[in-house]
Amino acid sequence: MKKSIFSIIAVFVCFMATAQRRGSVEASLSGGYNWSSIYSDTQGTFDSHGAYNLSAGLDFYLSRDWSIRIRAINDRKGFNNVVFTDNNGFDFKSDVALNYVTVPVQASWHFGRTKNWYFNFGGYAGFLNSAKETRFNTNLKPDFNDTDAGLALGLGVKIPVGDKLRLFFEYDYQYGLTELYKVRYDNEHTNVSRSAINVGLNFLLQ
């Protein structure tokens, strides 16, 4: 968790430096709640997993209607009620928690009379920090690929609360296109998708 937060802060500082050099417009800080699903083409969809997220990012405005949005997210994904077998051959159920630093890069269309509504679309890359079975805190990171990549979409609205400050609410969705596990058994393909409801603040830089 601390590693993820430090990574987000480092990326955010780099974004801020770039934005100030380019004269770009908005920085954001947000938090929210994720629920993720793991899909296997042989076993179907596993029980969804819920967790919190934190993010920081920037919007580089190209015009009043369009911007490029870049974020760094402490993104917690996973799946629940998985059957494991212990060293004594006994089965037990537990959850799997996957902790990523995710970097979405999206085009953002700002619409409505005051341009306070926005729709994001693009892609993301996620970098795995940890993977654990939660009942006995077993490290599962060697079983999973270090990166997850796919499509990212979002819809939100901004509410002005000051000259340079806006509160926003958004729905954020990711659909993974890459293989979740390092080893595929019987040609099984497994990927992850996740939805999130977020709330945050936008800061006008210029």
Secondary structure, DSSP 8 states (H G I E B T S, - for coil): -HHHHHHHHHHHHHHHHHHHHHT--EEEEEEEEEEEEEEETTTEE-B-EEEEEEEEEEEEESSSSEEEEEEEEEEEEEEEEEEEE-TTS-EEEEEEEEEEEEEEEEEEEEESTTS-EEEEEEEEEEEEEEEEETTTTEE-GGGB-SEEEEEEEEEEEEEEEETTEEEEEEEEEEEE-S-SBSS-STT--EEEEEEEEEEEEEEE--
